[in-house]
């Protein structure tokens, strides 16, 4: 690389502050701007926002100021997308890498008009847009694509995600947003339609890469109860209330299952009804002429997950920066890029 790539971090939440730290540490990247939505952070040094020494780059709430920087790339990680911002960045010639699933190529949530705006902006600025992260992202394309590369005939690919939430000290997230500890009857059994939006496009792309097409999606939501009063880091889950969720999305071709994703979130394995649950991580099962199961677990205590997990989503966008900058303009998928690795030397911690 002949020069350091000029990079902006857009939003500094849990994942964004992690990727900000990695941009600063990266020897081949130069942080030139930080966009914050929090007025209290305006004017704060980027290093202070992510626990590092001062950098001289101050966070701003001024979107126009960020667009005017003409950076090589922006890591766009807000809690909700604003298409005007994405369009402005791309039109200005700044490549955009994002963790927002709505910006996955072909995602229907953006709508035909939205995608037309994105594609026109990419053309106007000779820039690219790429969506990645961990889930969707790594577990729905990078790893499964590698596994199906060993096959000549694929019948199905099934992905299971497991997340033990018992040591997450986030009462609002677990009890209010997710609904742990609520009565079973408070949930609409069978409705996991949100998964079609989150995982439909990447799973359909995975199936197509395996030579299979998806002509129908089915989804199901299930809950299981704690058998006895359960004390977790966030508080108490009474016996008989929700202690686990299982949400599944299945893609069918002529009535046969060809691809699926199941999210298993739980606070205990002692459930009614009993479920087969693995440690936090993923299992990918490929049924084909070279069948295989791959289990990925994280060899850290549950108490440390909150500090480690942002890297699972935030590191891959940072690693993707040089590849996206070098790629042809347009909306990119993982298939359009070389394997994403930590290009160049990684700075010591």
Secondary structure as UniProt FT lines:
FT   STRAND          5..10
FT   HELIX           14..25
FT   TURN            27..28
FT   STRAND          29..35
FT   HELIX           39..41
FT   TURN            42..43
FT   HELIX           46..49
FT   TURN            50..51
FT   STRAND          58..60
FT   HELIX           63..68
FT   STRAND          73..76
FT   HELIX           83..91
FT   TURN            92..93
FT   STRAND          95..98
FT   HELIX           101..103
FT   TURN            105..106
FT   HELIX           108..110
FT   HELIX           111..125
FT   STRAND          128..131
FT   TURN            135..136
FT   HELIX           138..142
FT   HELIX           143..148
FT   TURN            149..150
FT   STRAND          154..164
FT   TURN            166..167
FT   HELIX           172..178
FT   TURN            180..181
FT   HELIX           184..186
FT   TURN            189..190
FT   HELIX           194..209
FT   TURN            210..211
FT   STRAND          216..226
FT   STRAND          230..232
FT   TURN            233..234
FT   STRAND          235..237
FT   TURN            239..240
FT   STRAND          241..253
FT   TURN            254..255
FT   STRAND          256..266
FT   STRAND          271..272
FT   STRAND          281..288
FT   TURN            289..290
FT   STRAND          292..297
FT   HELIX           302..304
FT   HELIX           305..326
FT   STRAND          330..332
FT   HELIX           334..336
//
